[in-house]
């Protein structure tokens, strides 16, 4: 399915890629339902291809919303497409909602993971509050017209901390880290035409190291996908909602949705997380991976 999709190699190929994906028709609800049924009941790869290609424009639209993180648009689109393919594989047409509604969260989860892994040599953080701060700070600063302000005034820091329910110190720290990441390497050195980027030593990995890292990353993603597939439907939904969304719903909100207590939702979330963590951890051993 992946090999027959339009490819976007780099920023220079974006125009052609956008033109190519516009050629795929948007599916009507009934047509989408029948294709999804063929995929679920018969493993029809042609149906899966149609479902994926008809939603490539959705991926591109969502991926463009992540371009301010300074990552190549081509990479963002590719990661979003991976999330879309996972969504198509797991989509249940009998649930009564459209594929786009379901796929949106898988696409964003894939992009969020990619951004967090690519953003800095220093880990941004894994707590939900830290992720929420990371993915919302720039948006709020833009609303307050503070994108070029450097360190923010105390009243702005306090307002953002209150809105996102995080510590003011975390807001200051994250703002400085993101400001540092946004600095341009194309600034001329002094009055010369030489740019900063031209003076940096090449510390990139050799081909063997780069290949090993790519293989390890691919293995990790495959393990996570396999681990999620072992969860029950409710465990998987709660895990995705609580662990993979940039603005996860509260335990109370999920409790109302499923008709159970907030404590029951917390127990299901912890149980699902423990299952995924155990399988992913064990999966790095070849024998354990084969048993998943």
C-alpha positions in Angstrom: 0.0 0.0 0.0 2.8 2.4 0.9 4.9 1.8 -2.2 2.1 2.9 -4.6 1.4 6.3 -2.9 2.6 9.6 -4.3 6.1 10.3 -3.0 7.3 13.7 -1.7 11.1 13.6 -1.6 11.9 17.1 -0.5 10.6 20.6 -0.3 11.2 21.1 -4.0 8.8 18.3 -4.9 5.9 19.7 -2.8 4.1 21.4 -5.6 4.0 18.2 -7.7 3.0 16.2 -4.7 0.1 18.5 -3.8 -1.0 18.4 -7.5 -0.8 14.6 -7.5 -2.9 14.1 -4.4 -5.6 16.4 -5.6 -6.2 13.9 -8.4 -7.6 11.4 -5.9 -11.4 11.8 -5.4 -13.0 12.4 -2.1 -15.2 9.5 -1.1 -18.9 9.7 -0.4 -19.9 8.2 2.9 -21.5 5.1 1.4 -18.5 4.4 -0.9 -16.1 4.8 2.1 -18.2 2.4 4.2 -18.2 -0.3 1.4 -14.4 0.0 0.9 -13.8 -0.2 4.6 -16.0 -3.3 4.8 -14.0 -4.9 2.0 -10.8 -4.2 3.9 -12.1 -5.6 7.2 -13.8 -8.7 5.8 -11.5 -9.6 2.9 -8.2 -7.8 3.5 -8.7 -6.0 0.2 -5.5 -4.0 -0.4 -7.1 -2.2 -3.3 -9.8 -0.9 -1.0 -7.1 0.1 1.6 -5.3 2.0 -1.2 -8.4 4.0 -2.1 -9.1 4.8 1.5 -5.6 6.1 2.1 -5.2 8.1 -1.2 -8.6 9.8 -0.7 -7.3 11.2 2.6 -3.8 12.3 1.6 -5.1 15.9 1.4 -6.2 15.6 5.1 -2.6 14.6 6.0 -1.1 17.4 4.1 -3.4 20.0 5.7 -2.6 18.7 9.2 1.1 18.4 8.5 1.3 22.0 7.3 0.1 23.1 10.7 3.3 21.7 12.2 5.7 23.5 9.8 6.6 26.2 12.4 8.6 23.6 14.3 11.4 23.9 11.7 11.2 20.4 10.3 11.1 19.5 6.6 7.6 19.5 5.3 8.3 16.4 3.3 9.2 14.5 6.5 6.1 15.8 8.3 3.9 14.6 5.5 5.6 11.2 5.4 5.1 10.8 9.1 1.4 11.9 8.8 0.9 9.4 6.0 2.2 6.6 8.3 -0.4 7.7 10.9 -3.1 7.6 8.2 -2.2 4.1 7.2 -2.4 2.9 10.8 -5.8 4.5 11.0 -7.1 2.8 7.9 -5.8 -0.6 9.1 -7.7 -0.2 12.4 -10.8 1.6 11.2 -14.1 0.0 12.0 -16.8 1.1 9.6 -19.5 -0.2 11.9 -18.8 2.5 14.6 -20.8 5.0 12.6 -18.3 7.8 12.1 -16.3 8.8 9.0 -12.7 7.7 8.5 -11.4 11.3 8.5 -12.7 11.8 12.1 -10.9 8.7 13.3 -7.7 9.2 11.2 -7.2 12.7 12.4 -6.1 11.5 15.8 -3.7 8.9 14.4 -2.2 11.4 12.1 -1.7 14.0 14.9 -0.3 11.3 17.2 2.3 10.3 14.6 3.3 13.9 13.9 3.5 14.7 17.7 5.8 11.7 18.2 8.0 12.8 15.2 8.2 16.4 16.4 9.1 15.4 20.0 11.8 12.9 18.8 13.2 15.5 16.3 13.0 18.7 18.3 16.1 18.6 20.5 19.0 16.5 21.7 17.6 17.2 25.2 14.3 15.4 25.7 11.3 17.8 25.9 9.6 15.6 28.5 7.0 12.9 28.6 4.5 14.2 31.0 1.1 15.2 29.5 1.5 18.7 30.9 4.9 19.2 29.3 3.6 17.9 25.9 0.6 20.2 26.2 2.9 23.2 26.9 5.2 22.3 24.0 2.4 22.0 21.5 0.4 25.1 22.6 3.0 27.7 23.7 3.7 29.0 20.2 0.0 29.2 19.4 -0.8 31.2 22.5 2.2 33.5 21.9 1.0 34.1 18.4 -2.4 35.1 19.7 -0.8 37.5 22.2 1.6 38.8 19.5 4.6 37.7 21.4 6.4 35.4 18.8 9.4 37.7 18.6 9.5 38.9 22.1 12.3 36.7 23.6 11.8 36.4 27.3 8.2 37.2 28.1 6.9 39.7 30.7 5.9 38.1 34.1 2.2 38.9 33.4 2.3 37.0 30.1 4.1 34.1 31.7 1.4 34.0 34.4 -1.4 34.2 32.0 0.0 31.3 29.8 0.7 29.2 32.9 -2.9 29.7 34.1 -4.4 28.8 30.8 -2.4 25.6 30.3 -2.4 24.7 34.0 1.4 24.4 34.3 4.1 26.1 36.5 5.3 29.5 35.5 8.9 28.2 35.6 8.0 25.5 33.0 6.6 28.2 30.7 9.8 30.3 31.0 12.1 27.2 30.5 10.1 25.9 27.5 9.9 29.4 25.9 13.7 29.8 26.1 14.3 26.3 24.6 11.9 26.9 21.8 13.4 30.3 21.1 16.8 28.8 20.9 15.6 26.1 18.5 14.0 28.8 16.3 17.2 30.7 15.8 18.3 30.9 12.2 21.6 29.5 11.1 21.5 31.6 7.9 22.4 34.8 9.7 25.5 36.4 8.1 28.7 36.5 10.2 29.7 40.1 10.7 29.6 42.0 7.4 30.6 39.1 5.3 28.5 37.0 3.0 29.4 33.9 5.0 26.5 32.4 7.0 26.7 30.7 10.4 25.7 27.4 9.0 28.8 27.4 6.7 31.1 27.5 9.8 29.6 24.6 11.6 31.5 21.3 11.6 29.9 18.3 10.0 29.0 16.0 13.0 26.4 14.0 11.2 26.4 10.2 11.5 28.1 8.0 9.0 26.0 5.9 6.7 26.2 2.8 8.9 25.2 4.7 12.1 22.4 6.5 10.3 21.0 3.2 8.9 21.2 1.6 12.4 19.2 4.5 13.9 16.6 4.3 11.2 16.2 0.6 11.7 15.9 1.0 15.4 13.3 3.8 15.0 11.3 1.7 12.6 11.4 -1.3 14.9 10.2 0.8 17.8 7.2 2.1 15.8 6.4 -1.4 14.6 6.5 -2.6 18.2 4.2 0.2 19.4 1.7 -0.6 16.6 1.8 -4.3 17.6 1.4 -3.6 21.2 -1.7 -1.4 20.6 -3.2 -4.2 18.5 -3.2 -6.4 21.6 -5.3 -4.1 23.6 -9.1 -4.3 23.8 -11.0 -1.8 21.9 -11.8 0.3 25.0 -8.2 0.0 26.3 -6.8 1.2 23.0 -9.3 4.1 22.7 -8.5 5.3 26.2 -4.8 4.9 25.7 -4.9 6.9 22.5 -7.0 9.6 24.1 -5.0 10.0 27.3 -1.4 9.3 26.0 -1.3 10.3 22.3 -3.4 13.5 22.1 -1.7 16.8 22.6 -4.7 17.9 24.7 -6.0 14.8 26.4 -9.5 14.7 27.9 -9.8 14.5 31.6 -10.7 11.3 33.4 -14.1 12.8 34.2 -14.8 13.5 30.5 -13.9 9.9 29.5 -15.8 8.5 32.4 -19.0 10.3 31.2 -18.3 9.1 27.6 -18.0 5.4 28.7 -20.5 5.5 31.5 -18.0 4.6 34.2 -16.2 6.3 37.1 -13.0 8.4 36.7 -11.2 5.9 38.8 -12.2 3.1 36.4 -10.9 5.1 33.5 -7.6 5.7 35.4 -7.3 1.9 36.0 -7.9 1.1 32.4 -5.3 3.7 31.3 -2.7 2.4 33.6 -3.4 -1.2 32.6 -3.1 -0.3 28.9 0.1 1.7 29.4 1.7 -1.2 31.3 0.7 -3.6 28.6 2.2 -1.4 25.8 5.3 -0.7 27.8 5.9 -4.4 28.6 5.4 -5.5 25.0 7.6 -2.7 23.6 10.3 -3.3 26.1 10.2 -7.1 25.6 10.0 -6.7 21.9 13.6 -5.5 21.5 14.6 -9.1 22.3 14.2 -11.2 19.1 12.4 -14.1 20.8 9.9 -11.8 22.6 9.3 -9.9 19.3 8.4 -13.1 17.6 5.9 -13.9 20.3 4.0 -10.6 20.1 
